[in-house]
Amino acid sequence: MSEHIQIERRGAVQVIRLDRPDKKNALTRAMYVAMTEALKSGDADPGVRCHVFLGVPGAFSAGNDLADFLAFSRGGKHGNEAFDLLEALARSEKPIVSGVDGIAVGIGTTIHLHCDLTFATPRTLFHTPFVDLGITPEAGSSLIAPLVMGRQQAFALLGLCEPFPAERAKACGLIYEVVGEDELEEAVLAAAERIAGKPPEALRIARDLMRGDREELVARIREESRLFAARLTSDEAKAAFQAFMARKKPA
């Protein structure tokens, strides 16, 4: 497990909280493992009726820790931890509600495409700079985003790499609702508790009908993952990662 992922039970709701505030919740391999295990164990537990994802004030997640990407591009080992989480999200048997405040980059955005309800604050900015980093979209986003947002909005998000403020994200169907910073957690947990109170089998059937064929989504995640891993060693990606890390270094 990871010290940066906090798991809490609130009745029938399992809360998965990203808690690495000093790094704006940049995701490490251990954090991916902890989230995957929490989703799978919650799905297997009949006492859990709903999953919740939350970050910290000002940051849901800055995305994958780019130091890991840079290390892989230089010949290091790239594990499957992130891709295991993505498949767990695609196959999740329980509804998922998320709350976002502030930074939501890369998987910090695409994870919400797998959520049934996402709440965000007005200062939230959704950003998927995959192409700008010389890599490709992941998490099944190339399949889900055009379906929920329309092709042109999806291209703006995933191809043009435009940041989406919360209100624009709501307008195009990426998220459910925009709420104040001091209301976010309360709104998310209230929605999760309402979901947890529904007849579970009827809700499962309804959700499965809305989500459609999971195998098509898993196949797309695997194809994206193959292309993503290949791109990590490309000259474009190496140059982009090095430029990013150079900008981060103190003068």
Secondary structure by P-SEA (a helix, b strand, c coil): ccccbbbbbcccbbbbbbccccccccccaaaaaaaaaaaaaaaacccccbbbbbbccccccccccaaaaaaaaacccccaaaaaaaaaaaaccbbbbbbbccccccccccccccccbbbbcccbbbbbccccccccccccccccccccccaaaaaaaccccccccaaaaaaaccccccccccaaaaaaaaaaaaaaacaaaaaaaaaaaaaccaaaaaaaaaaaaaaaaaacccaaaaaaaaaaaaaaccc
